[in-house]
Amino acid sequence: MPRRVYLRMKLLLTGLPGAGKSTIVRAMLSASGRDPRGFYTAKGAPAEDGSVPVFLRPASGEGEPRLVGRVYPDRAEGCPEAFDASAALLEGIPEGSLVVMDELGFMENRAEVFKARVLAVLAGDYDIIAVIKPRSTPFLDAVRAVGGVELVGIDETDREALRRELVGRAERELKR
């Protein structure tokens, strides 16, 4: 019997805050009908000092969110040790799985274990839907340079058309 060969989707969505990137990711995941692995970034309630905690939430829904940094009115601070511990969210993923990484940014700049794991997953045999900040850092530039990734820019003027197109692709290319 002939072996079925899949071409892997390795999609990086980018755009300014509020462009609809995470909304498109959720719609694509729903259309795929698959259980994702990886992580989502979530913000918590503001603290008294005005900072907002930032968590990585397991995409599987299993496990507790992990505090990885804080956003202050004038800066953002990531905790490299917390990001490196969160690399476990990208370990032990079976080949062919759908992996979500929402989002990759600059708070993890000093988290060498986490960054290496992200790059290994991108180079692996996985379908990937990720969100990446529209800025240049050595890490984010390395993510964009991984072979086979497709970078799609989203803004408020084209997000509905792109959402329809990408959800259609998810239905065609990601259902197994």
Secondary structure, DSSP 8 states (H G I E B T S, - for coil): ---------EEEEE-STTSSHHHHHHHHHHHHT---EEEEEEE----TTS-EEEEEEETTS-S--EEEEEEETTEEEE-HHHHHHHGGGGSS--TT-EEEEEEE-STTTT-HHHHHHHHHHHHSS-EEEEEE-SS--HHHHHHHHSTT-EEEE--TTTHHHHHHHHHHHHHHHT--
